[in-house]
Amino acid sequence: MPKKISNRITEHPILTFSKGKLVKFYFEGKEIEGYEGEPIAAALIANGVKVFRVTEKMKRARGFFCAVGKCSSCLMTVNSIPNVMVCVEPLKQGMKVERQIGRGKLI
């Protein structure tokens, strides 16, 4: 039986969250689970992650805000690619997601 994920966003005034099969992905090296096809941000929130990035100048925490790809609060590094808007990026098996500090740097 799959592990139940808490804190799951189930309703949004604009977006619909598809619920594919349960997959494993990595957040800062730790293996966690989410549903394939849902926004990465939704899976992170469901797993208790609230801070997605830290601003460069003021070192302020940013997290889930607009949920439609219009702000920059959800920029994270995904599979070594910086500045990915995780509020609209679909989750896939094995993804490696990391908090982004500042503007993000290519490896």
Sequence and secondary structure as in RCSB ss.txt:
>XXXX:A:sequence
MPKKISNRITEHPILTFSKGKLVKFYFEGKEIEGYEGEPIAAALIANGVKVFRVTEKMKRARGFFCAVGKCSSCL
MTVNSIPNVMVCVEPLKQGMKVERQIGRGKLI
>XXXX:A:secstr
      S     SS       EEEEEETTEEEEEETTSBHHHHHHHTT    EE TTT  EE S SSSSSSSTTE
EEETTEEEEETTTSB  TT EEE EETT    
